[in-house]
């Protein structure tokens, strides 16, 4: 009966937008794994030993020395390659550990739900934090794309003003820092998928949608003389002659709360 004894810790990332990068406790206890038993049957013991705040069904195990996630359905003996270098000294006498944390899919779902349900400052903070979340755990990028997170960003951007869209563009650059085709294919995203096609034009569409909004706002604030000119009349076919004559100058304070969004997915 082969065993594998090592230090174990947990990372409180139950809320992806309010998590820490420092595993706990600072003095990790040791846990002895059976190498011939699937990890799914042993993770409850790790959870109980650490008194972790996670839901047991949402837990995953990550190796601290290389960031790889262990397959819970497999045994440690079947994942020997992942453990290569684990027993080596991590520097300054620090030993590596197996970290209990929230599964990637659960964290991604929480991120997407947060984006859809947030508005105002809360949405701005979430978008600002999302880029850092991806930088801290690159494995989230693949999971986010596969969970239609890109579609979520585009929908949120379609209803946002320029400030929010700038945050979204930063996140998109984190998802696809180079050509989206070359980045997405190694991650397992099919080339002809609608998601990949959307990723190629996402930044262009976001900018185009914002520019169109600005044109509408500028048109609404223009003077009556300009509105009655032939050029302006061609730009506003929806307004009748009588409606144009009734228009008066306005300020930004007079603008409606929402302007019709002309952003479209390609």
Residue pairs with C-beta under 8 A, 6 or more apart in sequence:
1 34
1 36
2 34
2 35
2 36
2 77
3 32
3 33
3 34
3 35
4 32
4 33
4 34
4 35
4 76
4 83
5 30
5 31
5 32
5 33
6 30
6 31
6 33
6 86
6 95
6 96
6 97
6 98
7 28
7 29
7 30
7 31
7 95
7 96
7 97
7 98
8 28
8 29
8 30
8 31
8 46
8 49
8 50
8 97
8 98
8 99
8 100
9 23
9 24
9 25
9 28
9 50
9 64
9 97
9 98
9 99
9 100
10 23
10 24
10 50
10 52
10 53
10 54
10 99
10 100
10 101
11 19
11 20
11 21
11 22
11 23
11 24
11 62
11 99
11 100
11 101
12 19
12 20
12 24
12 52
12 53
12 54
13 19
13 20
13 101
13 102
13 107
14 53
14 54
14 55
14 58
14 102
15 110
16 102
16 107
16 110
16 111
16 114
16 133
17 111
17 114
17 125
17 126
17 129
17 133
21 136
23 64
23 97
23 99
24 50
25 50
28 97
29 49
29 50
31 45
31 46
31 49
31 98
33 39
33 42
33 76
34 42
34 75
34 76
35 75
35 76
35 77
36 75
36 77
37 75
38 72
38 73
38 74
38 75
39 61
39 70
39 71
39 72
39 73
39 74
39 75
39 76
40 72
40 73
43 56
43 59
43 61
43 72
43 100
44 56
46 61
46 98
46 100
47 54
47 56
47 59
47 100
50 100
52 59
52 100
54 100
54 101
54 102
58 102
58 103
58 106
59 100
59 101
59 102
59 103
60 69
60 70
60 72
60 100
60 101
60 102
60 103
60 104
61 69
61 70
61 72
61 98
61 99
61 100
61 101
62 68
62 69
62 70
62 98
62 99
62 101
63 69
63 70
63 82
63 83
63 86
63 96
63 98
63 99
64 90
64 96
64 97
64 98
64 99
65 85
65 86
65 88
65 90
65 96
66 82
66 85
67 137
67 138
67 139
68 82
69 104
69 139
70 76
70 79
70 82
70 98
71 78
71 79
76 83
86 96
87 96
88 96
89 95
90 96
104 137
104 139
104 140
104 143
105 143
105 147
107 140
107 143
108 140
108 143
108 144
108 147
108 149
109 147
111 130
111 133
111 140
111 144
111 149
112 144
112 147
112 148
112 149
112 152
114 126
115 123
115 126
115 127
115 130
115 152
115 153
115 156
116 152
116 155
116 156
118 126
123 156
123 160
123 164
124 163
124 164
124 167
127 156
127 164
127 167
127 168
127 171
128 167
130 171
131 167
131 170
131 171
131 174
133 140
134 140
134 141
134 144
134 171
134 174
134 175
135 174
141 174
141 175
141 187
142 187
142 188
144 150
144 175
145 175
145 184
145 187
145 189
145 195
145 199
146 188
146 189
148 195
150 172
150 175
150 195
150 198
150 199
150 202
151 195
151 198
153 168
153 171
153 172
153 202
154 198
154 202
154 205
154 206
154 265
156 164
156 168
157 164
157 165
157 168
157 206
157 209
157 263
158 206
158 209
158 261
158 263
159 261
160 168
161 210
161 213
162 210
162 214
165 206
165 207
165 209
165 210
168 206
169 203
169 206
169 207
172 199
172 202
172 203
172 206
173 203
175 183
175 199
176 183
176 184
176 199
177 183
180 196
180 199
180 200
181 191
181 196
181 200
184 191
184 196
184 199
185 191
189 195
189 196
190 196
197 266
198 265
198 266
201 266
205 263
205 264
205 265
205 266
206 263
208 263
209 261
209 262
209 263
209 264
212 262
212 263
213 259
213 261
213 262
216 259
216 260
216 262
217 252
217 255
217 259
219 232
219 235
219 236
220 250
220 255
221 249
221 250
221 251
221 252
221 255
222 232
222 249
223 249
224 244
224 245
224 247
224 248
224 249
226 232
227 233
227 236
227 239
227 244
227 247
228 244
228 245
233 239
233 244
236 244
239 247
